[in-house]
Amino acid sequence: MTSNSRIVAAWRDRTPGSAALSEQAADLFPSGITHDARLQDPYGPYIARAEGGHKWDVDGNRYVDFFGGHGALILGHAHPEVTAAIAAAAAEGTQFGASHPREVAWAAQVRRMVPSCERLRFTSSGTEATLMAVRLARAFTGRAKLLRFLGHFHGWHDHMTTGYTNHFDGSATPGVLAGVAEGVVLAPPGDLAAVERLLAAGDVAAVILEPTGASFGQVPIRPEFLHDLRRATERTGTLLIMDEVVTGFRISPGGAQGAFGVRPDLSTFAKIIAGGMPGAAVGGRKDILDLLDFTAAPAAGREKIGHQGTYNANPTAAAAGLACLTVVARGEATARADATAADLRAALNAVLAEEGMAWAVYGTSSGFHLFLNPAGRQVTPERFDPLACPMSELKSPPPRLVSRLRLALLLHGVDVNGRLSGFTSAAHDSADVAEAAAALRAALRLLRAEGEV
Ligand SMILES: Cc1ncc(COP(=O)(O)O)c(C=O)c1O
């Protein structure tokens, strides 16, 4: 991208420490980053520490943080109960190569909050959890195919790469076997008729979805669709996998399934389940999870599925997860994060209206998404209905504008993610909302001065 931008120049002035680190990183990592979603032109802030709703970069600049640890931080950064639990666990040893009390307490807490998890297995990432869910579904049903929805994200393993940001025709992405891609069928999100057509052949093992729609509702689906999907899968002997990696313990203490009253056969969790530490889980019906059981699988005439993982139920992740879930189970954290997000969406929409922008901020629960209106629709910010807007417009804003706007917000002390979406936590407050509104106003004026909007 060109760099004769005043926004880029101001960013470089303000962040010399991050600039220096990004130069070293460019020589170490592809694109200088360790997760595709952390890409920022010319570079993002290098963070030194974080607390509550805020984080500070290596140059001492403070940000109101709505990136939210990719959604992992419903209690905010360094919550005292979570950090104390991690410190206590770490002091007692980080890897026993054995079962331990914290994993039992952690799993029991998950099952109390999500009763559909009759049995569960911990993994280290959401990607591993969805990989195991798919394998379980295929083995349990004896069917080959997986049905996914266009634009929905379930991690980066081989079954999940088509149709997320590209290859919408289902063709294999580089490095993925054509045979694996052929085992995945893709449906337009929220399209029950398409799902019913695809399930009719009886060769689909499972349907997996993000229960509030792609990217935490950036492309929302109606909650009734979950009920329709449950009925359609039951009618055809297909398993329903709810990928609650983001929605779990966020939409409600019982996740999306608790909020909408739909019981999936299998669920996957990560992020909040481990309180910001690397930890995740696949859970669900006992008869399905029995495929991982040395005794129950052969007793049911099945071959056991193997499952290893050096860091499964790591004691520090277990400690963080148990501490975090114990707080979340009380309910106030969810209510507080949701209320702050509602205030934030309203405040940002007020700024857009005052600045005469036909953009909108929308979302549910503790999330928000900034819609940049790439097709130039008639939009009144606070009355925008994303359900009436096609996925192509919701998910494909102009990349250069997105990058510049995010940078302009960073320049004014606010971090959102690379999709211009974000999460609130229970640690954010009305001062953070006011700062975000002021930052958006200032960012819009900078973009206008540069002729970007
Ligand atoms: C809905 C969903 N599923 C799965 C994953 C993959 O989880 P992880 O990044 O822990 O591998 C993510 C990650 O953002 C996600 O949002």
PDBQT file of the ligand as one rigid body, heavy atoms in Angstrom, charges set to zero:
ROOT
HETATM    1  C1  LIG A 501     -15.930 -20.381  15.420  1.00  0.00    +0.000 C 
HETATM    2  C2  LIG A 501     -14.491 -20.806  15.506  1.00  0.00    +0.000 A 
HETATM    3  N1  LIG A 501     -14.181 -22.113  15.438  1.00  0.00    +0.000 NA
HETATM    4  C3  LIG A 501     -12.914 -22.556  15.535  1.00  0.00    +0.000 A 
HETATM    5  C4  LIG A 501     -11.878 -21.674  15.699  1.00  0.00    +0.000 A 
HETATM    6  C5  LIG A 501     -10.475 -22.176  15.804  1.00  0.00    +0.000 C 
HETATM    7  O1  LIG A 501     -10.030 -22.035  17.115  1.00  0.00    +0.000 OA
HETATM    8  P1  LIG A 501      -8.464 -21.904  17.418  1.00  0.00    +0.000 P 
HETATM    9  O2  LIG A 501      -8.031 -20.571  16.940  1.00  0.00    +0.000 OA
HETATM   10  O3  LIG A 501      -8.368 -22.093  18.917  1.00  0.00    +0.000 OA
HETATM   11  O4  LIG A 501      -7.806 -23.040  16.691  1.00  0.00    +0.000 OA
HETATM   12  C6  LIG A 501     -12.140 -20.300  15.796  1.00  0.00    +0.000 A 
HETATM   13  C7  LIG A 501     -11.046 -19.335  15.993  1.00  0.00    +0.000 C 
HETATM   14  O5  LIG A 501     -11.202 -18.136  15.933  1.00  0.00    +0.000 OA
HETATM   15  C8  LIG A 501     -13.479 -19.865  15.679  1.00  0.00    +0.000 A 
HETATM   16  O6  LIG A 501     -13.769 -18.547  15.724  1.00  0.00    +0.000 OA
ENDROOT
TORSDOF 0
